[in-house]
């Protein structure tokens, strides 16, 4: 997955770029690089404040990471609900406590997963190009409809 963003803050000592994503003018109609929602990320890069950057996410890991982030809490919620229902005799209070316990456990599991994959190149987005102006259609590498 490829996204284009603009550096809104840069720490030259640590070479950390704070990048805000939004669709550049060159691909407003295309939509291949995102759905127009804004977001931010901090990545190591050599650039300046105001530069546009091309950020590549590891393609095969993006869907995996998304699934992990949503599936683990969902499973924790349902397992906790079920355990609360069984242990609490079907009462609402038992189900609520079970659901909260299941979500709490899933947060712990997500934390362990995050520690395991954090910093590994195959899971980390990276800046692959820096542009001083808006990227052109040639820079983006896609055809406009």
Phi, psi and omega in degrees: 000135181242133177231152175244136180215171181243137180285119180255351176204140181220128176259103186290333179290316180266353184056046178252124179256128173267115189247133176252126181268135167198157186290126178289159182304326184296339182230033180301324183271338187289300179079004182292333184260017177147173184256017176092354179285145178269155176198170179228157177207154176244122181226156175283128181196160173254102183201188178232162175300133180097344178291153172264142180229150174260122181246127179250129175263140177301117189303312185286343182263342184297311179293324177298313180296320178297315179298316179299315183295332181260322187287316182300312177295324180295315178296317178301319179298311183290321177295317177297319176300313180297315179296320178295323178292316179293312184283334182263010178069026177083006180280156181297320182297317179296320179293320179296313178297320178296317179297316178296320178295319178296319177293320177298319177295321180293327176296320176296319178295316178298323178296318178295318178297317181298318179295325182290322185259349183299130177085350178284134185302324183288352178245356190253128173293155180216152176279125182249347178202149179235132179236137179280338178238178175308137175296141177272173178300324178294320178296318183291324177082028177227162180268136175276141182290000000 
